[in-house]
């Protein structure tokens, strides 16, 4: 029982299906019943890790759109109203009465060549402007690399989600098997209790007729009480397993759940050598993730080189501007402007600009080469991680294969022991009923049978778990195998 408790605590659980009827307080109700495939599908759709992986994928798609948007025309609108209570002075050299500043002979001490700080004749205190500018990248090496990196980043989110879903499938499958084994063992408890209860009735009858001692009755009754107590404890542990199952599925904890299927449908006998026929490291999601990270790092290096390339852009600006003695006059009548042949009839005057800009870094010190060196060193780390990951996968495959083969051998032995113990218990009971055996022999045989049954189911569960680990080691727990199932119909009975 302690081992079973540890197994339940160490494993996550999940499933989906509908149609198991039960009776509560005299009323018939339907408890959702889940197959293994439906458990996995429910977990892939509802578990927190799966949802977060889906969100990461959506973020990656938005990142691609953001990067593409950088290369589209960028339109900027600007407007401003400015009032200068004190305008800056206009500085010039005084060149005499006929010069630009006019006749300043009335200024004491002023002579030709002196610096004059006069009020600016080119600017009024208030001004307004409104413009729209369009910028378009014609060539930018970093942008082109960024487009490639954005799509690769989206691929990374997809591979990471696949890796997350593989882990979910592994945990859910193990948990489902745990609940399935418990379901079978619960039925086995009931059968054992019925058999020992029948033995107790027969022994009691023999005792009344003088063919058995009272100690024989007590011995069988002790065995029955132990069985009932053990079944009750096991039932509580089984309920814990269902709660863990709902937790892993993100299934409502206050809602009932059941599973369908039986252990006879679970295939545990597999040829380990057959796994090697189409084996490739790229079957593993974690290896695919590392490959995408490698490509991203290569793009980082390309981007550092691309920063040295020229950036060519085109731009166009269309705007209007005006000036006035004060802010309110900026929107006043155009009649305030004197028509001296230079001003048009409108107060706001249009201006436009077209151009092409080219920027190219000439000397950036040693910073760019240092950044390139850093990115190359990071790529070397990723390449080293490939070696480490391959070694880790090889060890995992070896361990999983060995554990699976050992589990199959143990299962075969425990199955035979269960059959032998069942035969011993049957023969011992017959001998006791015929008066040529003792109740002690019957009790010992029953205890041996129950132990053999416990060992068999433990070995069966170990074989199931070992098969799941073997599938995971060879990259066969693919989410696509479960997402192809038809949509679950909650109305199905």
C-alpha positions, 0 to 999 in steps of 0.5 A: 500500500505504501508503494501504491501511495507513492506511485499515486503521489508521483504521477499526474492524471487525465482523460475524457469520455462520457457515459458512466451511470451511477446512483446518488441519493436515489437519483440516477446521474451520469458521470463523465467517463474518459478514455485515455485518448480523451484524457490526453485531448482534454489535458492538451486543450485545458492544462495550464502548461498547454494554454501557456504554450499556445499563448507563446505561439500567439505571441510569436505570430504577433512578433512576426506581424510586428517585424513585417510592419517595420518595413511598411511605409511609416506615416507621421503627423506633426503639429505645433503652436509656439509663442515666444514672449521674448524673441532671440536677438538678431546679431550682425555687424553694423556696415553703415547707414546704407547697410542691411540694418539701416541708419543707426547713426543716432545710437551713441558711440556706434561705429562701422564694424561694431556688433549690433543685437537687433530685434529679429526681422525674420520671425514673429512671436507666434508660429504654427505648423502642421505636417505629414511625413512618409518614410519608407525603408528601401534597403536595410540588412538588419531588417531582412535578417529580422524577417527571417528571425521572426519566422524562425522564432515562430517555429521555435514557439511551435516546437516548444509547444510540441515538447510541452505537450509531449510531457503532458501526454507522458504524465497523463498516460501514466496517471491514467494507467495508475487509475486504471490499475486501481480500478481493476484492483478494486474489483479484485478486492471485492472478489477476494472479500466475497471468497473469504466471506464465503469461506467464513460462512462455511467454516462457521457452519463446520464449527457448529457441526463440530467439524471445525474449531472456533479458532478456525472461525476466528482465523478466517474472520481476522483475514476477512477484517484485514481484507475489508480494512485494506480495501477501504484504505485502497479506495481512499487512495484511489480517490486521491488518484482521481483528484490528481487526475483532475488536477493534471487535466485542469478538470474542475475539482468539484466535478465527478469523473470516471475512466473507461477501458481495462488493462487487457486493452493496454499493449505492453509487449513490444519489440524494442529492436523495432524502435531502432528501425526508423530512429532519428534524433530529430524524432525528439521534440527537445532536439528540434527545439535545439535545432531552431535555437541554433538557426536563431543564433546563426541569424544573430551573427548575420544580423551583427554583420548586417549592421555594417551595411548601409541603410537606404530610406526614402521620405516625403513631407507635406506641411503648412506653416504660418507666423503672427504677432500673437497666437490668436492671430494665427487663426484670424482673417487673412486680411491681417496680412498686408498684400505687398506682392509677396504674400498670397491670399491665404494665411497658412502656406504650404511646403513640401520635401522629397528626399532619400537618406543613406546612412552607413557606419564608417567606424564603430570602434571595436564594439561590433567585432566584439558583439560578433565574437560573443554571438559566435561563442554562444553558437559554439555553446549551442553546438556543444549542447547538441553533443550533450543532448545526444549523449543524454538521449542515448542514456535515456534510451538505454535506461528506458529499454533496460527498464522495459525489458526488466519490467516485462520479465518481472511481469511474466514471472509475477503473472505465473506466480499469481496463477500458481498462488490461485491454484494453491488457494483453490486446492487448499480450500478444497482440501479443507472442505473435505477435512484433509486440510487446516484453516491455517493452510487456507489462510496462508494460501489466501494471504499468498494469493493476495500478495501475488495479486498485488505483485502482479498488478505492481509489475503490470503498472511498472511495465505500462510506465516503462512502455510510456518512458520507452515511447518518450525516449524514442520520440513517439509521444507526439501530440499529433497522434491525439489531436487527430481524434474527433471532437468530444461530444459532451452529450454522448452517453 
